[in-house]
């Protein structure tokens, strides 16, 4: 059974976390498919995605797309 994830920290109500879609993926799969992180960055950039962070110790990587939440207002609120 999976452990329930819990959000930590406080919301600054700036809207920054709602301006992009962030996807966590498996770093070793990216390297297996693309040969290196640099090659993966090039591949994803042609598809409008950014490989922004890598976490080798936990085998994770972070991809970002410029897709804002459809509930985000001009004032950066829901």
C-alpha positions in Angstrom: 0.0 0.0 0.0 1.4 3.4 -0.9 2.1 6.0 1.6 -0.1 9.1 1.3 1.8 12.1 0.1 1.5 15.3 2.1 2.1 18.9 1.0 4.5 20.8 3.2 5.2 24.5 3.5 2.9 27.5 3.2 1.3 29.0 0.1 2.5 32.5 -0.7 -0.5 33.0 -3.1 1.8 34.2 -5.9 0.4 31.8 -8.5 3.9 30.7 -9.6 3.3 27.0 -9.0 0.1 27.2 -11.1 1.7 28.7 -14.2 3.5 25.5 -15.3 2.7 21.8 -15.4 5.4 19.8 -13.6 5.9 16.1 -14.1 8.1 13.9 -12.0 9.7 11.0 -14.0 12.3 8.3 -13.6 15.8 9.5 -14.3 17.2 6.1 -15.2 14.5 5.6 -17.9 15.4 9.0 -19.4 19.1 8.1 -19.6 18.2 4.6 -20.9 16.1 6.1 -23.7 18.2 9.1 -24.6 21.7 8.1 -23.7 22.4 11.2 -21.5 20.6 14.0 -19.6 22.0 16.5 -22.2 20.5 14.5 -25.1 17.2 14.2 -23.2 17.2 18.0 -22.7 17.5 18.5 -26.5 14.8 15.9 -27.2 12.3 17.4 -24.8 13.1 21.0 -25.9 11.9 20.2 -29.4 8.6 19.1 -27.8 8.1 22.2 -25.8 9.2 20.6 -22.5 12.1 21.4 -20.2 14.1 18.9 -18.2 14.7 21.2 -15.3 16.0 19.2 -12.4 17.6 15.8 -11.8 17.9 13.9 -8.6 20.2 11.0 -9.1 20.1 9.9 -5.5 16.4 9.1 -5.8 16.3 8.3 -9.5 14.0 11.2 -10.4 13.8 14.0 -12.9 11.5 17.0 -13.2 9.9 18.0 -16.5 8.1 21.3 -17.0 5.6 22.5 -19.6 4.2 26.1 -19.9 0.6 25.0 -19.3 -1.1 27.1 -16.7 -3.9 25.9 -14.6 -7.2 26.8 -16.2 -8.5 28.1 -12.8 -5.7 30.7 -12.5 -6.9 34.3 -12.8 -5.0 37.4 -13.9 -4.5 38.2 -10.1 -2.8 34.8 -9.7 -5.6 33.3 -7.6 -8.0 30.5 -8.3 
